[in-house]
Amino acid sequence: RSAFESSMMQTSLQGLAGLQVSRLIVGVFSDHDREQDFERGLLDGLCQVQMEEFVLICLGDFEDDTDTLFDCVGNVSTIRLVDLGLEQISQVPVGSKVKQLECKKCGFDDVPAMKLSLFKELRVLRITKNRSLKTFEQKFEGLSNLEVIDLSENRLTFSRCCSPQFRNCPNLKHLNLSFNSYIRLTGDFNNVDNLLYLDFQHTTLFGPGSYPVFLS
C-alpha cells in the first residue's frame, strides 16, 4: 500500500511476475491522497502472480470501462475490494475460480446480482457498508455453491423478501440483512428453504405480525 508513485503502479506490478504468495494487498493507505485511479490494464502484471487472496484497497475513481479488473485475478480463491470508487462489477472471466468475494465501502446503488451470478464457484459473498446501496432489484441465479450472503450495513429498501432474489441457489445457509433500511417480507422462502441463519437486526420489517411470514 502506498508503495508506488501513482503513475508507476502498473509498471511496478509487472515486476511481481513469478511471485507465489498467500495474500497480496494493492492500493494506498486511507489517509493518503487518492491520486491513483483504476485504469484499464492496471493489474495486468498480476497475471503471472500465484496467490490465494487478493485485496484491492483505497483507490479513487474507476473509469467506465473497468472490464479488466478481474482479468488477472479470476483464479484467485478470495478477493476483497475495499473502499473503492467502484460503481459496478466488471466483466467476469469465464471459468472464474473465485470462492469468496467481499465488496466493502464501494459505490454500488443496486445489488449487482446479475454480474455476481457469473462467479459460479462462489461460496461466500459479502457486500457491506455501501452508503449508496439502496435497491435490490436484480436476482441471484444459478449459484449452486453459494452458502453465505452478507448484505449488512447498507441502506437497502426492497419488498418480496426473500425467495425471488435467489433463484437456483439451493445451498444458501446464511443470509445477513441486518442494519439496512426497510424490508417487506412475504413469507415465501421456497428458494432458500435450507437457510440455517437469518439476520434482520436493526432493519425495519414489514409483514411480521400481520400474517405468519416465518411459518416455513
Protein Blocks (a to p, Z undefined) as FASTA:
>chain_A
ZZbcfklmmmmmmmmgoiacfbdcedddfkbccfbccdehklmmmmmpccfbdcdehiac
ddfblmlmmmmmmmpfbdcdehiabfbdcdddehiabfbdcdehiabfbdcfklmmmmmm
bmbdcdehilklmbdfbccehiakbmbdcfehiabdcehiaklmpghilkbcbdcfehif
bdcdehiaklmmmbfbdcfehiacehihjacfklZZ
